Amino acid sequence: MSLAAISDRIGMVFLIEGQLKDWVASETGALSTVAAAGYTQELINRYRPDVVLTEQIAPSCQKAPATIGLIRAMARTAERNEVLDVVVPRVQRYANKYEEAAALAEIYPALAPRVPAKRKYYDHQPRSLVIFEALALAHSIRSEAA
């Protein structure tokens, strides 16, 4: 299971042996660090993963402090469970998140309908983008293992 947070959303992808089995995005789980911890616990209870991936917060991280708090709350919750909790550096391999989403959808075609169109600067980030961010973390681990 891989978890990600961007602004006002938490995203989760669940894979078994590299096969994408489920994904979800939540705004409610991102209301606070307490909500993020509770939502993470619900996901762990529901999916019973062996491994939970979260983003490593690097000193150069450009995410908002509130988003960093959500990520840390998810990581702490995973740490308290009987799962292997892995903190993964977020490596940007594409020019932007939209190109990354399109590339990941080629590998995981079930998510192709969820690839967001590039937004205008005044629009909010598309809801599905957080799912691709979670998938990017999981895929980076799979790529390193191969």
C-alpha positions, 0 to 999 in steps of 0.5 A: 500500500502506498500513501501520498498527500497533496494540499487537501487530499490523501491518495492510496494505491494498493498493489499485490505483486505489482498488480494494481488492485485498488485506489482511493482519494480522500478529502476527509482524511486530509482535514487534519493530522488526526484525520490523516492518522485515523484514515490511514489506520482505516486503510491498514485495517481494511487492506491488511498490507504487508508494506506501507509506503510514504514519502520521505520529507527531504529538506528541499521539499516544497510541499506546504507545512500542512501537507508535510504534517499529513504525510508525517501522520500517515507514516507514524500510523504505519510505524505503529502497526505490524507492517513494514513501513518504508519511507521513500524519497520522491523523485520527479522523473518527468517535467510535471505531474501530468506527464508522470500520470500519463506515463504511469497510466501506460503501465497501469492502464486501469488508471488511464481514465483518471489521468487529469488534463493539465490545469490552468494556474488558477484551478485546483489540482485535479482530485485524481492527481494524488492517486498518481503521486501514491502510485509513483512512490510504489512504482519507484520501489518496483523500478529499483527492485527490478 
